[in-house]
Amino acid sequence: MDTSPSLLERLNHHPDAADWRRWYDLYTPLIRNWLGGLGLRFADVEDLVQDVLAVVVRRLPEFRHNARVGAFRKWLRGITVNCLREHLRAGKQCPVAADQAVLAERLDQLADEQSSMSQQWDAEHDRLVMRKLLEQVRATVEPTTWDVFEQFALNGRSAAQVAQQFRISTNAVFIAKSRVLQKLRQEAAGLIE
């Protein structure tokens, strides 16, 4: 059986509207949340989200993962920072809680992959993308398979407890978990490390 390529691979080689929609649904909330967290006006956030998305669409074919941990989220963070800097250079006003100097400091922190702000970006990225991937995968499996997976893998119940609850064998519990995890791994390849 052929393994389905990851979302990033599909977008790089054979993108279709559904793949771009999935990417948009995964990443737009993260980008919007981060830009909004900098104290920007709603209209500026929305403009910047569109700028970031346009750069991603244009530059994704240039992205090479090379098995580096965090490569994609670092690349996306860099695009987000650069789009905001360009927005400011263009003379667009982006009021923040304090002033432009505070925004410049935050941008420098976000650009520094060792800063606590970048580490917070990474953690939020992984948390949000995993939540969205779980939602997407849930829609592709049988409801009972998902319920078994959720009870066993996400809620930490024992295989015996889940088997008893759903009146299935413990082996069926492990199979359900395996099927869902396989779908998650396929979709998460390169997105979460």
C-alpha positions as CSV (number, residue, x, y, z in Angstrom):
1,M,0.0,0.0,0.0
2,D,1.4,3.4,-1.0
3,T,1.7,6.0,1.8
4,S,-0.2,9.2,1.1
5,P,2.3,12.1,0.8
6,S,2.3,14.8,3.4
7,L,0.3,17.9,3.0
8,L,3.5,19.9,2.4
9,E,4.7,17.5,-0.3
10,R,1.3,17.6,-2.0
11,L,1.3,21.4,-2.0
12,N,4.8,21.4,-3.5
13,H,4.2,18.9,-6.2
14,H,0.6,18.4,-7.0
15,P,-1.5,21.0,-5.1
16,D,-5.2,21.2,-5.4
17,A,-7.8,23.5,-3.9
18,A,-8.6,21.0,-1.1
19,D,-4.9,20.9,0.0
20,W,-4.6,24.6,0.0
21,R,-7.9,24.9,2.0
22,R,-6.5,22.4,4.6
23,W,-3.3,24.4,4.8
24,Y,-5.2,27.6,5.2
25,D,-7.4,26.1,7.9
26,L,-4.4,24.9,9.8
27,Y,-2.2,28.0,9.6
28,T,-4.4,31.1,9.3
29,P,-5.6,30.9,13.0
30,L,-1.9,30.7,14.1
31,I,-0.8,33.6,12.0
32,R,-3.8,35.7,13.0
33,N,-3.3,34.9,16.7
34,W,0.3,35.9,16.7
35,L,-0.1,39.1,14.8
36,G,-3.1,40.0,17.0
37,G,-1.1,39.3,20.1
38,L,1.3,42.0,19.0
39,G,-1.4,44.6,19.6
40,L,-2.1,45.4,16.0
41,R,-5.4,46.7,14.8
42,F,-7.8,44.1,13.4
43,A,-7.6,45.5,9.8
44,D,-3.7,45.4,9.9
45,V,-3.8,41.8,11.2
46,E,-6.1,40.8,8.3
47,D,-3.9,42.6,5.8
48,L,-0.8,41.0,7.2
49,V,-2.4,37.5,7.2
50,Q,-3.1,37.9,3.5
51,D,0.5,39.1,2.9
52,V,1.9,36.1,4.7
53,L,-0.3,33.7,2.9
54,A,0.6,35.2,-0.5
55,V,4.3,34.9,0.3
56,V,3.8,31.2,1.4
57,V,2.0,30.4,-1.8
58,R,4.7,32.0,-3.9
59,R,7.7,30.7,-2.0
60,L,6.6,27.2,-0.8
61,P,8.2,25.5,-3.9
62,E,11.5,26.9,-2.6
63,F,11.1,25.5,0.9
64,R,13.3,22.4,1.6
65,H,12.7,20.6,4.9
66,N,15.9,18.6,5.0
67,A,14.8,16.8,8.1
68,R,15.6,19.8,10.3
69,V,13.5,19.8,13.5
70,G,11.2,22.8,13.3
71,A,12.2,23.8,9.8
72,F,8.7,24.6,8.5
73,R,7.5,26.5,11.5
74,K,10.8,28.5,11.6
75,W,10.4,29.3,7.9
76,L,6.8,30.4,8.5
77,R,7.8,32.5,11.5
78,G,10.5,34.2,9.4
79,I,7.9,35.0,6.7
80,T,5.6,36.4,9.3
81,V,8.3,38.6,10.8
82,N,9.4,39.8,7.4
83,C,5.9,40.7,6.3
84,L,5.4,42.7,9.4
85,R,8.7,44.5,9.0
86,E,7.8,45.3,5.4
87,H,4.4,46.5,6.5
88,L,6.1,48.9,9.0
89,R,8.7,50.0,6.4
90,A,5.9,50.9,4.0
91,G,4.8,53.5,6.6
92,K,1.7,51.7,7.7
93,Q,0.7,52.5,11.2
94,C,0.5,49.6,13.6
95,P,-0.3,50.9,17.0
96,V,0.6,48.6,19.9
97,A,0.0,48.8,23.6
98,A,3.1,50.8,24.2
99,D,4.9,52.1,21.0
100,Q,6.7,51.2,17.9
101,A,9.9,50.5,19.9
102,V,8.0,47.7,21.8
103,L,6.9,46.2,18.5
104,A,10.4,46.3,17.1
105,E,11.7,44.5,20.2
106,R,9.0,41.9,19.9
107,L,9.9,41.4,16.2
108,D,13.5,40.9,17.1
109,Q,12.6,38.4,19.8
110,L,10.4,36.5,17.3
111,A,13.2,36.4,14.8
112,D,15.6,35.0,17.3
113,E,14.9,31.3,17.4
114,Q,16.4,31.0,20.9
115,S,14.1,33.6,22.5
116,S,11.2,32.7,24.8
117,M,8.9,34.4,22.3
118,S,10.1,32.0,19.5
119,Q,9.8,29.0,21.8
120,Q,6.2,30.2,22.7
121,W,5.5,30.4,18.9
122,D,6.8,26.9,18.4
123,A,4.7,25.5,21.2
124,E,1.6,27.3,20.1
125,H,2.3,26.2,16.5
126,D,2.5,22.5,17.5
127,R,-0.5,22.7,19.8
128,L,-2.8,24.5,17.3
129,V,-1.7,22.5,14.3
130,M,-2.2,19.2,16.2
131,R,-5.6,20.3,17.3
132,K,-6.6,21.2,13.7
133,L,-5.1,17.9,12.3
134,L,-7.0,15.9,14.9
135,E,-10.2,17.7,13.7
136,Q,-9.4,17.0,10.1
137,V,-8.5,13.3,10.6
138,R,-11.6,12.8,12.8
139,A,-13.7,13.8,9.8
140,T,-12.1,11.0,7.7
141,V,-12.6,8.0,10.0
142,E,-15.6,6.1,11.2
143,P,-17.1,7.7,14.3
144,T,-16.6,4.6,16.4
145,T,-13.0,4.3,15.3
146,W,-12.5,7.9,16.4
147,D,-14.3,7.4,19.7
148,V,-12.1,4.4,20.5
149,F,-9.0,6.3,19.6
150,E,-10.0,9.3,21.6
151,Q,-10.7,7.3,24.8
152,F,-7.6,5.2,24.5
153,A,-4.9,7.6,23.0
154,L,-6.2,11.0,24.1
155,N,-8.0,10.3,27.3
156,G,-5.6,7.7,28.6
157,R,-8.0,5.0,29.4
158,S,-6.7,1.4,29.3
159,A,-7.3,-0.8,26.3
160,A,-9.3,-3.2,28.4
161,Q,-11.6,-0.4,29.7
162,V,-12.2,1.0,26.1
163,A,-12.7,-2.5,24.8
164,Q,-15.3,-3.2,27.5
165,Q,-17.1,0.2,26.9
166,F,-17.3,-0.4,23.1
167,R,-17.9,-4.1,23.3
168,I,-14.8,-4.9,21.1
169,S,-11.6,-6.8,21.6
170,T,-8.5,-5.1,23.0
171,N,-6.9,-5.9,19.7
172,A,-9.6,-3.8,18.0
173,V,-8.7,-0.9,20.3
174,F,-5.0,-1.1,19.2
175,I,-6.1,-1.3,15.5
176,A,-8.3,1.8,15.8
177,K,-5.4,3.7,17.5
178,S,-3.0,2.6,14.8
179,R,-5.3,3.6,11.9
180,V,-5.9,7.1,13.3
181,L,-2.2,7.6,14.1
182,Q,-1.2,6.5,10.6
183,K,-3.5,9.2,9.2
184,L,-2.2,11.8,11.6
185,R,1.4,11.0,10.7
186,Q,0.7,11.2,7.0
187,E,-0.8,14.7,7.4
188,A,1.6,16.0,10.0
189,A,4.8,15.0,8.2
190,G,6.9,18.1,8.1
191,L,4.3,20.3,10.0
192,I,5.0,19.2,13.5
193,E,8.3,17.9,14.9
